[in-house]
Amino acid sequence: MVDWSVETLSATVDRELGALSVDMRARFARICQLIAAVGLERVGAPHVRHLTGPLWEMRMSGRDGISRALYVTAGERRVVVVRVFLKKTPKTPRREIDLALRRAREVMG
């Protein structure tokens, strides 16, 4: 039984996602469909990767470069996206990780 759901934390995250190019949003949607279809535990590289602590990233690329959707799992089979951004450096910036961890506290209590 799969039954995974993917949601965004807030309207702010929705705006961040909306700011991505159409092809990157399509890639995000494809990764979300994959998680729902086969379960998060069966989706790995190159789609998702662990960052630190409870934080993971969905990895998207498109004609405008690369972007990331940082997420945590919450409750039973729930993925909550807490930050979406265009990535400009090879390594995920510490400030992006810190912001995502602050937002993740809303989900994790």
DOZA-686147 format. One line per field, with one value per atom (N, C-alpha, C, O): residue number from 1; residue in one letter; x, y, z negated. Coordinates in nm, 3 decimals. Each point is the difference from the previous one (the first is absolute). Layout:
i = NUM_... $
aa = a_... $
X = X_... $
Y = Y_... $
Z = Z_... $
//
This chain:
i = 1_1_1_1_2_2_2_2_3_3_3_3_4_4_4_4_5_5_5_5_6_6_6_6_7_7_7_7_8_8_8_8_9_9_9_9_10_10_10_10_11_11_11_11_12_12_12_12_13_13_13_13_14_14_14_14_15_15_15_15_16_16_16_16_17_17_17_17_18_18_18_18_19_19_19_19_20_20_20_20_21_21_21_21_22_22_22_22_23_23_23_23_24_24_24_24_25_25_25_25_26_26_26_26_27_27_27_27_28_28_28_28_29_29_29_29_30_30_30_30_31_31_31_31_32_32_32_32_33_33_33_33_34_34_34_34_35_35_35_35_36_36_36_36_37_37_37_37_38_38_38_38_39_39_39_39_40_40_40_40_41_41_41_41_42_42_42_42_43_43_43_43_44_44_44_44_45_45_45_45_46_46_46_46_47_47_47_47_48_48_48_48_49_49_49_49_50_50_50_50_51_51_51_51_52_52_52_52_53_53_53_53_54_54_54_54_55_55_55_55_56_56_56_56_57_57_57_57_58_58_58_58_59_59_59_59_60_60_60_60_61_61_61_61_62_62_62_62_63_63_63_63_64_64_64_64_65_65_65_65_66_66_66_66_67_67_67_67_68_68_68_68_69_69_69_69_70_70_70_70_71_71_71_71_72_72_72_72_73_73_73_73_74_74_74_74_75_75_75_75_76_76_76_76_77_77_77_77_78_78_78_78_79_79_79_79_80_80_80_80_81_81_81_81_82_82_82_82_83_83_83_83_84_84_84_84_85_85_85_85_86_86_86_86_87_87_87_87_88_88_88_88_89_89_89_89_90_90_90_90_91_91_91_91_92_92_92_92_93_93_93_93_94_94_94_94_95_95_95_95_96_96_96_96_97_97_97_97_98_98_98_98_99_99_99_99_100_100_100_100_101_101_101_101_102_102_102_102_103_103_103_103_104_104_104_104_105_105_105_105_106_106_106_106_107_107_107_107_108_108_108_108_109_109_109_109 $
aa = m_m_m_m_v_v_v_v_d_d_d_d_w_w_w_w_s_s_s_s_v_v_v_v_e_e_e_e_t_t_t_t_l_l_l_l_s_s_s_s_a_a_a_a_t_t_t_t_v_v_v_v_d_d_d_d_r_r_r_r_e_e_e_e_l_l_l_l_g_g_g_g_a_a_a_a_l_l_l_l_s_s_s_s_v_v_v_v_d_d_d_d_m_m_m_m_r_r_r_r_a_a_a_a_r_r_r_r_f_f_f_f_a_a_a_a_r_r_r_r_i_i_i_i_c_c_c_c_q_q_q_q_l_l_l_l_i_i_i_i_a_a_a_a_a_a_a_a_v_v_v_v_g_g_g_g_l_l_l_l_e_e_e_e_r_r_r_r_v_v_v_v_g_g_g_g_a_a_a_a_p_p_p_p_h_h_h_h_v_v_v_v_r_r_r_r_h_h_h_h_l_l_l_l_t_t_t_t_g_g_g_g_p_p_p_p_l_l_l_l_w_w_w_w_e_e_e_e_m_m_m_m_r_r_r_r_m_m_m_m_s_s_s_s_g_g_g_g_r_r_r_r_d_d_d_d_g_g_g_g_i_i_i_i_s_s_s_s_r_r_r_r_a_a_a_a_l_l_l_l_y_y_y_y_v_v_v_v_t_t_t_t_a_a_a_a_g_g_g_g_e_e_e_e_r_r_r_r_r_r_r_r_v_v_v_v_v_v_v_v_v_v_v_v_v_v_v_v_r_r_r_r_v_v_v_v_f_f_f_f_l_l_l_l_k_k_k_k_k_k_k_k_t_t_t_t_p_p_p_p_k_k_k_k_t_t_t_t_p_p_p_p_r_r_r_r_r_r_r_r_e_e_e_e_i_i_i_i_d_d_d_d_l_l_l_l_a_a_a_a_l_l_l_l_r_r_r_r_r_r_r_r_a_a_a_a_r_r_r_r_e_e_e_e_v_v_v_v_m_m_m_m_g_g_g_g $
X = 0.084_-0.084_0.088_0.082_-0.098_0.087_-0.057_0.047_-0.145_-0.072_0.087_-0.030_0.135_0.078_-0.064_-0.051_0.055_-0.049_0.112_0.084_-0.085_0.098_-0.078_-0.092_0.130_-0.067_0.105_0.114_-0.156_0.090_-0.041_-0.116_0.212_-0.023_-0.095_-0.084_0.098_-0.073_-0.011_0.053_-0.124_-0.012_0.137_0.025_0.063_0.135_0.072_0.063_-0.072_0.064_-0.068_0.067_-0.198_-0.072_0.054_0.018_0.009_0.056_0.141_0.036_0.043_0.136_-0.006_0.077_-0.167_-0.018_-0.049_0.047_-0.140_-0.054_0.104_-0.016_0.120_0.105_0.095_0.077_-0.083_0.085_-0.053_-0.116_0.204_-0.041_-0.098_-0.008_-0.065_-0.100_0.062_-0.057_0.176_0.061_0.043_-0.007_0.052_0.038_-0.122_0.004_-0.114_-0.124_-0.051_-0.054_0.070_-0.041_0.085_-0.051_0.180_0.089_-0.040_-0.002_-0.031_-0.047_-0.126_-0.012_-0.082_-0.125_0.028_-0.064_0.160_0.035_0.057_-0.035_0.121_0.057_-0.111_-0.002_-0.091_-0.113_-0.085_-0.042_0.017_-0.077_0.073_-0.063_0.193_0.081_-0.010_-0.015_0.024_-0.011_-0.137_-0.010_-0.096_-0.136_-0.019_-0.071_0.135_-0.020_0.075_-0.055_0.181_0.081_0.039_0.051_-0.074_0.036_0.135_0.093_-0.081_0.123_0.121_0.110_-0.131_0.112_0.061_0.111_-0.183_0.050_0.049_0.041_-0.045_0.049_0.137_0.012_0.087_0.135_0.064_-0.069_0.203_0.075_-0.040_-0.023_0.016_0.038_-0.115_0.015_-0.129_-0.119_0.004_-0.030_0.067_0.004_0.133_0.065_-0.026_0.125_-0.012_-0.062_0.122_0.000_0.098_0.110_-0.152_0.090_0.059_0.120_-0.206_0.048_-0.119_-0.109_0.128_-0.109_-0.126_0.003_-0.115_-0.127_-0.019_-0.101_0.198_-0.016_0.051_0.111_-0.196_0.033_-0.024_-0.061_0.110_-0.023_-0.050_0.044_-0.138_-0.039_0.087_0.017_0.039_0.097_-0.062_-0.036_0.023_-0.058_0.101_0.079_-0.084_0.081_-0.085_-0.097_0.134_-0.073_0.086_0.119_-0.178_0.079_0.057_0.099_-0.159_0.050_0.105_0.049_-0.014_0.100_-0.055_-0.072_0.108_-0.046_-0.074_0.027_-0.118_-0.074_-0.017_0.021_-0.059_-0.022_-0.130_-0.038_-0.028_-0.116_0.039_0.012_0.006_0.041_-0.125_-0.098_0.102_-0.119_0.035_0.114_-0.217_0.007_-0.119_-0.097_0.107_-0.116_-0.073_0.061_-0.192_-0.082_-0.108_-0.063_0.043_-0.107_0.014_0.111_-0.222_-0.004_0.001_-0.101_0.213_0.009_-0.033_-0.071_0.123_-0.022_0.135_0.088_-0.073_0.117_-0.045_-0.098_0.168_-0.034_0.119_0.108_-0.130_0.103_0.004_-0.101_0.221_0.012_0.078_-0.003_0.073_0.077_0.028_0.036_-0.054_0.031_0.085_-0.033_0.144_0.088_0.080_0.021_0.025_0.095_0.138_0.039_0.032_0.132_0.106_0.003_0.083_0.100_0.143_0.093_-0.075_0.133_-0.007_-0.108_0.221_-0.002_-0.052_-0.071_0.107_-0.043_-0.123_-0.010_-0.085_-0.119_0.043_0.061_-0.094_0.044_-0.055_-0.114_0.197_-0.036_-0.125_-0.084_0.071_-0.116_-0.130_-0.104_0.109_-0.119_-0.036_-0.117_0.218_-0.022_-0.056_-0.095_0.154_-0.047_-0.144_-0.080_0.045_-0.137_-0.096_-0.107_0.145_-0.085_-0.018_-0.110_0.216_-0.010_-0.092_-0.076_0.084_-0.090_-0.145_-0.087_0.061_-0.137_-0.045_-0.117_0.210_-0.033_-0.049_-0.079_0.124_-0.044_-0.151_-0.062_0.001_-0.146_-0.069_-0.107_0.168_-0.057_0.024_-0.088_0.211_0.044_-0.026_0.019_-0.061_-0.034_0.113_-0.020 $
Y = -0.118_0.118_0.125_0.017_0.068_0.116_0.121_0.034_0.032_0.110_0.113_0.051_-0.012_0.116_0.125_-0.003_0.113_0.128_0.103_-0.006_0.100_0.109_0.130_0.023_0.063_0.130_0.107_-0.030_0.155_0.110_0.055_-0.012_0.072_0.050_0.120_0.011_0.079_0.127_0.067_-0.049_0.161_0.080_0.054_0.019_0.005_0.046_-0.104_0.033_-0.159_-0.109_-0.015_-0.027_0.044_-0.005_0.107_-0.027_0.148_0.109_-0.034_0.027_-0.087_-0.040_-0.101_0.008_-0.104_-0.101_0.064_-0.035_0.127_0.070_0.084_0.028_0.012_0.082_-0.081_0.057_-0.190_-0.085_0.000_0.031_-0.066_-0.011_-0.117_-0.089_0.091_-0.103_-0.140_-0.094_0.080_-0.133_-0.050_-0.120_0.211_-0.043_-0.036_-0.094_0.170_-0.035_-0.136_-0.077_0.049_-0.131_-0.111_-0.108_0.134_-0.099_-0.024_-0.114_0.223_-0.012_-0.087_-0.090_0.118_-0.077_-0.147_-0.088_0.061_-0.139_-0.073_-0.115_0.182_-0.062_-0.027_-0.105_0.201_-0.019_-0.119_-0.079_0.065_-0.114_-0.131_-0.100_0.101_-0.119_-0.040_-0.118_0.215_-0.027_-0.060_-0.098_0.156_-0.050_-0.140_-0.082_0.055_-0.128_-0.116_-0.109_0.132_-0.113_0.012_-0.095_0.212_0.020_0.066_-0.030_0.121_0.077_-0.090_0.029_-0.138_-0.087_-0.067_-0.051_0.050_-0.063_0.100_-0.039_0.169_0.103_0.045_0.040_-0.047_0.038_0.093_0.072_-0.075_0.082_-0.042_-0.118_0.210_0.141_0.091_0.122_-0.180_0.081_0.065_0.118_-0.195_0.053_-0.037_-0.098_0.180_-0.024_0.058_0.105_-0.173_0.048_0.116_-0.005_0.109_0.113_-0.007_-0.024_0.046_-0.001_-0.019_0.051_-0.123_-0.021_-0.047_-0.099_0.169_-0.043_0.051_-0.030_0.107_0.071_-0.080_-0.054_0.048_-0.067_0.100_0.104_-0.137_0.088_-0.078_-0.112_0.175_-0.046_0.078_0.121_-0.190_0.061_0.019_-0.097_0.223_0.030_0.077_0.079_-0.103_0.080_0.037_-0.069_0.178_0.048_0.096_0.014_0.052_0.087_0.120_0.059_-0.022_0.114_-0.040_0.086_-0.213_-0.045_-0.112_-0.087_0.091_-0.103_0.063_0.114_-0.188_0.049_-0.115_-0.117_0.153_-0.098_0.031_0.116_-0.222_0.010_-0.076_-0.122_0.193_-0.062_-0.043_0.075_-0.195_-0.054_-0.083_-0.041_0.019_-0.091_-0.096_0.028_-0.138_-0.088_0.031_0.037_-0.052_0.033_-0.105_-0.041_-0.001_-0.096_-0.125_-0.042_-0.014_-0.125_0.029_0.045_-0.070_0.007_0.136_0.009_0.096_0.137_0.067_-0.001_0.060_0.079_0.145_0.035_0.051_0.142_0.080_0.000_0.069_0.083_0.132_0.069_-0.034_0.118_0.114_0.113_-0.141_0.105_-0.044_-0.115_0.208_-0.023_0.116_0.116_-0.145_0.107_-0.045_-0.119_0.219_-0.025_-0.013_0.080_-0.179_-0.026_0.062_-0.026_0.109_0.072_-0.048_0.039_-0.123_-0.052_-0.153_-0.056_-0.011_-0.148_-0.055_-0.101_0.167_-0.045_0.078_0.120_-0.187_0.069_0.100_-0.039_0.169_0.101_-0.025_-0.041_0.067_-0.020_0.081_-0.048_0.170_0.084_-0.065_0.015_-0.088_-0.069_-0.116_-0.022_-0.050_-0.112_0.053_-0.057_0.166_0.057_0.048_-0.023_0.090_0.046_-0.119_0.003_-0.107_-0.119_-0.067_-0.046_0.040_-0.061_0.081_-0.056_0.191_0.085_-0.027_-0.015_0.010_-0.027_-0.141_-0.022_-0.073_-0.139_-0.015_-0.090_0.178_-0.007_0.017_-0.053_0.128_0.016_-0.135_-0.026_-0.057_-0.130_-0.101_-0.078_0.082_-0.104_0.033_-0.085_0.207_0.037_0.034_0.032 $
Z = 0.000_0.000_0.000_-0.090_0.190_0.016_-0.073_-0.109_0.165_-0.063_-0.056_-0.108_0.175_-0.040_0.061_0.112_-0.187_0.054_-0.010_-0.090_0.184_-0.001_-0.006_0.078_-0.172_-0.014_-0.028_-0.036_0.052_-0.034_-0.136_-0.041_-0.028_-0.135_-0.002_-0.089_0.189_-0.009_0.136_0.100_-0.098_0.122_0.042_0.119_-0.214_0.032_0.084_0.100_-0.141_0.075_0.137_0.099_-0.095_0.129_0.095_0.119_-0.171_0.083_0.047_0.115_-0.204_0.038_0.114_0.095_-0.106_0.104_0.129_0.109_-0.120_0.117_0.072_0.119_-0.188_0.061_0.088_0.077_-0.088_0.084_0.143_0.025_0.068_0.140_0.017_-0.085_0.194_0.027_0.001_-0.055_0.116_0.007_-0.138_-0.027_-0.061_-0.135_-0.084_-0.079_0.097_-0.071_0.048_-0.079_0.207_0.054_-0.060_-0.031_0.014_-0.061_-0.146_-0.047_-0.025_-0.138_-0.005_-0.083_0.172_0.005_0.028_-0.057_0.144_0.033_-0.122_-0.025_-0.049_-0.121_-0.102_-0.064_0.049_-0.093_0.042_-0.084_0.215_0.050_-0.028_-0.035_0.052_-0.026_-0.147_-0.032_-0.057_-0.144_-0.032_-0.074_0.132_-0.025_0.059_-0.058_0.172_0.068_-0.064_-0.016_-0.022_-0.048_-0.147_-0.058_-0.002_-0.141_-0.012_0.076_-0.171_-0.018_-0.024_0.047_-0.121_-0.033_0.123_-0.006_0.119_0.122_0.104_0.109_-0.144_0.091_-0.053_-0.115_0.200_-0.043_0.100_0.072_-0.070_0.096_0.141_0.023_0.070_-0.010_-0.044_-0.001_-0.035_-0.031_-0.137_-0.014_-0.087_-0.137_-0.065_0.036_-0.133_-0.072_-0.141_-0.019_-0.077_-0.138_-0.014_0.055_-0.129_-0.025_-0.140_-0.017_-0.083_-0.138_-0.093_0.027_-0.136_-0.096_0.069_0.074_-0.096_0.060_0.143_0.064_-0.014_0.127_0.120_-0.001_0.104_0.126_0.113_-0.021_0.141_0.114_0.121_0.027_0.045_0.133_0.096_-0.015_0.113_0.090_0.138_0.067_-0.024_0.130_0.084_-0.051_0.181_0.091_0.120_0.035_0.028_0.117_0.079_-0.027_0.122_0.088_-0.076_0.045_-0.157_-0.078_-0.103_-0.074_0.068_-0.097_-0.086_0.048_-0.177_-0.092_-0.117_-0.039_-0.016_-0.116_-0.097_0.033_-0.153_-0.105_-0.073_-0.016_-0.027_-0.088_-0.126_0.002_-0.112_-0.126_-0.075_-0.007_-0.050_-0.066_-0.122_-0.020_-0.061_-0.113_0.011_0.070_-0.141_-0.008_-0.129_-0.101_0.106_-0.117_-0.015_0.097_-0.219_-0.025_0.084_0.033_0.000_0.076_0.150_0.055_0.011_0.146_0.060_0.100_-0.162_0.048_0.027_-0.086_0.203_0.034_0.000_0.067_-0.142_-0.006_0.053_-0.059_0.171_0.061_-0.077_-0.011_-0.041_-0.084_0.066_-0.049_0.160_0.069_0.143_0.025_0.070_0.141_0.047_-0.026_0.095_0.047_0.121_0.024_0.053_0.109_-0.061_-0.085_0.127_-0.057_0.090_0.121_-0.179_0.079_-0.026_0.071_-0.172_-0.033_-0.007_-0.021_0.037_-0.005_-0.133_-0.003_-0.106_-0.133_-0.043_0.025_-0.090_-0.049_-0.108_-0.100_0.119_-0.097_-0.140_-0.018_-0.080_-0.141_-0.037_-0.076_0.130_-0.034_0.047_-0.064_0.177_0.050_-0.093_-0.030_-0.014_-0.092_-0.132_-0.055_0.003_-0.127_0.010_-0.091_0.202_0.019_0.006_-0.061_0.134_0.010_-0.135_-0.033_-0.046_-0.133_-0.091_-0.078_0.088_-0.081_0.040_-0.086_0.216_0.046_-0.038_-0.030_0.032_-0.031_-0.144_-0.030_-0.059_-0.139_-0.011_-0.092_0.186_0.000_0.023_-0.056_0.136_0.034_-0.111_-0.038_-0.013_-0.092_-0.147_-0.087_0.060_-0.138_-0.088_-0.117 $
//
